[in-house]
Amino acid sequence: MGGRPLIGVSTYLEAGTRWGVWELEAALLPAAYPRLVQRAGGLACMLPPDDPSLAAAAVARLDGLVVAGGPDVDPARYGAERDPRTGPPAPARDAWELALIHAALDAGTPLLGICRGMQLLNVALGGTLVQHLAGHAEVVGVFGTHPVKPVPGTRYAALAPEGVSVPTYHHQSLSRLGRDLVPSAYADDGTVEAVELPADRGWVVGVQWHPEMGEDLRVMEGLVRAAG
């Protein structure tokens, strides 16, 4: 591996995906995710949904874990009724990624949650979600930008001490924070944009935005350094 830490990235599982002459079920991931890992100095591998009982064995072979963005988390996972604006559930992905998160937390494996991944981290630790938030995905299928401000003294602030404009596309956000999670960045409207666990719990960070769609490598470089 040339000394590069192995970073697993969770994937979609989509029916009816077309390429060439084929239309088949596919485990897939936007190429921006592995490219971000590679640009930050890691070696990327894909983790398609699997039997949750195998999550600990998968994480044991990794140096770091990224839980990627994607569909809405099933509200049943945090004991809520479904809002009409919440998207269809992805039960296989929910189960697999929650198992990966718990395995990484148990093993002390560095973990980065991106958008849905941050929301799942919150749910895994007993938190809840706002099922619809206006203004953070203004045009369907188009990433927007908005500023986020770090909380001084946090791990995220050590990576990015100044306010920055980030690529964003989401309509859900954190409501009640999960156990021990600390907010480490906010949007101007007060939305929690980043969370982390205290340093004695290992390197665990979640960001609401999509760093893979921008040029700022600092969050992923932090994960890769911790994984090394």
N, C-alpha and C positions, 0 to 999 in steps of 0.2 A: 504493500500500500504506500510505499515511499514515505512512511512516517505520518501520513495524513490520517486523522481520526475518521472512523467510519460512522457516518451520521444517517440513521434511518429516517425516512420521511413517509408518513402515512398517505394512502392514496384513496381516490374515488373507486367505486365499483359501479359501472354504468352499463345498462342494457342497450342494445341496438346502436352501438358505436360504429361509425362507418370510416373505413380507410381503404383506398384502392377499390377492389371489387368486393370487399368483405363488409358485412354488417353483423357484428358479433358482440356478445358481452365482453367488456374490457375493464381491466384494472388500469387506471390511467392517472396522470398527474401533470398539470401544466409545467412545461419545461423550465419556467422561471424558478421553481423551487429547487431542483437539483443544481441549476446554474448558480443560484445564490450560495448554496453550500460549497460548490466548487470554487467560486470566486473568493469565498471566505477562508479557503484553505482546507476544506474537508473533502472526504470521499463519500458521495451520496449513494444510498441504496433505497429502493422502494419497498414499502411494507403494505401490501394489499390486505384487505380484510381476511381474517383467518379465524380459527377456533380460539376464543378468548383464553382458553386454558393453556395455550401455547405462548401467550404474551411474555411471560417471564423468561422463557427460553430464548425468545427472539431478542429481548432487551439485553440479555446476558452476553450476546454476541456483538452488541453495539457499544460505541464510545459515547454517543449522544443521540437524542431523539427529537424529531420535529413532528408535531401534530399539525397538519396542514389545514387550510381553510376548506370550506365546503358547505354542505346543506345545513339547515337548521337542526339543532339538537331536539330530539323528541321531548316535549314538555313532560311526559310521563316520567322521564328520568329525574326530574326535580319536583315531582308531585304537583304539577300545575295542569289546569285545563288548557286545551289547545285553543289559541287565538285563531280566528279565521284567516289571518294574514300570515300565519306560520306555515312554512313549506312542508311538503310531504316528508314522512320520517325515512331515515336510512338506518334501519335497525342493525344490520350486520356491521356497518361502519361504527355506529354508536358503541356497540358492545365491544368491538375490537379495540377501538381507540381508548375507551375508558379502561380496559384491561391493560393496554400499553402504558397509560399514565400511571396507574396504580403500581405496575411493575417497576417503572422508572423511579417513582418516589420511594418504593421499598428498597431498591438497589442503590439509590444515590446517583443514578445516571443523569447527567445534565439534560435538561428538558426545556424546549421552547415551544410554546403554543402560539399559533398564528390564527387570528380571527376566530373561526370556529374552534380551533385548538385551545385558545385562551378561554372560551366559553365552556368547553368540555373540562378543562382543568378546574374551573370554578365549580362546575357541577360535581366532579369527582370528589371535591373536598366539601361537599354539602351545601354549596351555594345555589342561587337561583338566577334566572335570566329575565330581562325585559324582552318580551316577544316581538315588539315592534317599536322602533325608534325612528322618527322622521328626520330627514336631513343628512343622513350619513351614506346614502346611496341615491344620488339625485337623478341619474339617468340609468335606465336598465341596461346592464351589460357594459357599462363604462366606469372605470375607476375615477374617482374624484380625488381631491386633496383637501386637507384641513390641518391647522396647526395643533400640535400637542405640546404640553409643558411638563417637564420632568418634576418629580418631587425630590427636593434636595435630600441627600443622605441615602438614597436608594441605590441598588445595583444598577438600575436603568440609568439614573442620573450620572453615575460614574462612567457609563458608556457614552451617553449623549447629554452633556450637562446643560446645553442650551435648548430653547424651544425650536422645534423643527416642523416643517410641513411634510405630511406623510401621505402615501397612497392609501385610499380607503374605499371600501365597498362592503357595507353591512347594514342590516336593519334590526339586528338584535344586539344586546349589550348586557353587562353584568347588573344584577339587582343586589340581592344579599350576597356579600362576599363569603367564599368558602373559608374553612378553618385555616387560620394563620396567614391567609393571603394579605399582602400589604399593597395598597395602590401605589404605583410608582410613576404614573403620568395621567394627565387629564386633558380632555378637549376643552375648548372655551365654554361649551354649554354644561360642563360639569361631568360629562360622561367619563367613566374610568377607561382609560386607553391602554394602560399597562398595569400588570400586577406581578408580584414575585413572592417567593417564600423567604423567610429570614435566612441569613448566611449559614446558620448551623443546620439547615435542612438541605443544603446543597445548592447547585445552580439550577434554579427553576424560575423561568420568566414567561409571561404571556403578554402578547401585544395584540391590540384590537385591529391594527392596520395590517397592510400587506407589504412587508419589506422586500419581498421578491419582485415587486413591481416598480421598485425605485433603485436608486444608486447608492443609498446609505447602507454600508455593510456592517456597521458597528454592532448591531444586536446579534447577527449571525456569527460575526467574528468572536464575540463574547462566548457564545455557545461552543464554537470550535476550540477556542483556547481552553475552556473548562473541560472539554472532552479529551484534550490532548494530555 
